[in-house]
Amino acid sequence: MLVLAIDTALAACSTAVLDTADDRILAGESLPMMRGHAEALMPLIARVMDESGKAFADIDRVAVTTGPGSFTGLRVGIAAARGIALAAEKPAVGISTFAAYAAPHIADDKTIPVIAAIDARHEHVYLQVFAPGGRTFTTPRLAPLSDAVRAASEMRSCIVGSAAYAIAAALAESHVRPASIDTRPAPDITWVARRGAGLPEGPSPPKPQYLRAPDAQPQHAAQLPRR
């Protein structure tokens, strides 16, 4: 199976082509960025596809991170994945940003819980806890940073995500040592591809997982009445 993976959920614009026959990344590239995903993504996909030596028609499925993450970034990546899948007449599958972050650590050690936490600003995080082996321990939610710190203090775990450093810093004050810490600002695109290859095809295209309403809201009071 050939999988085209896309991630624009957080602080990177990334894409890769995975050949599952020998678990090999044929081509991949990740550009660190907080903004500008819309302008960078399609040229990036074109370069990676060219380097892989494959055409879009060769791709068996498209995998994309669905959040939580940047509202604009999520829309850019998911729209691209759905458009490419539609044009190539291939399925598109969505992977939560939590699952993409946790995947390499679950694969490395199935005996350690994984706490995936993404910075949501204002002393809050997007949070999900995975039990050993990757089973869901808590469902994804928006939570105070203190909730994530408490969870990490109650179990020896691997802490991953863009909020991992903040959690680890708070734990240090209480002399609690996590099993490991992964503070990278975005998931590894290789694992987005691998997770995408293993998922069943859904009944509908991938959709964003925001976990909270956008900060910017329509100003209904300023709208002019329709005639």
Secondary structure, DSSP 8 states (H G I E B T S, - for coil): -EEEEEE-SSSEEEEEEEETTTTEEEEEEEEE-SS-HHHHHHHHHHHHHHHHT--GGG--EEEEE--SS-HHHHHHHHHHHHHHHHHHT--EEEE-HHHHHHHHHHHH-TTS-EEEEEE-STTEEEEEEE-GGG-EEEEEEEEEHHHHHHHHHHS--EEESTTHHHHHHHHHHTT---SEEE--SS--HHHHHHHHHHS---SS------SS--SS---GGG-----
